[in-house]
């Protein structure tokens, strides 16, 4: 499942395109900042990528997930800090929804 989620996340980032998608440092791989801090995404771009990921996950796994939920913003975790943390969090939600 993780390889499919990786593909989904990276595809959503690529499809975002200019000006933000190309600013995510793909050379850093999963350590690349995604949202907040030094990450290049603004709120609108964040929402676009998140909804694309949610839709692609539902298509791929027949599981509806909500990435931007109360738990994600509770401050106890940072699921959107890097591409890797987003992939990990997405995998957790897919597993929980299966």
Residue, then its C-alpha position, 0 to 999 in steps of 0.5 A: x500500500x505504501x508505494x501506491x500512497x507515495x505515487x498518489x502524493x507525489x502525483x498530486x504535488x506534480x499536478x499542482x504545478x507552478x508556482x508551488x508544486x515545482x518549489x517542493x524540493x523533490x531532491x530531498x525526497x520524503x524529507x521535503x517540507x510540505x506545509x508550514x515553516x519553510x514549505x512553499x505551499x499557501x493555504x489554497x494550494x494545500x487544500x487543492x493537494x489534499x483534496x486530490x490525494x483524498x480523491x485518489x486514495x478513494x479511487x485506489x483503495x475504495x476507502x474515504x479518508x479526510x486528511x485535514x481533520x481535527x486530529x491532524x491539527x491538534x498540535x500533537x502531531x505534524x502530519x503535513x510538515x514533510x512529504x514523508x509525514x503526509x505519506x505516513x499519515x495517509x497510510x495510517x488513515x487508509x489502514x484505519x478505514x480498511 
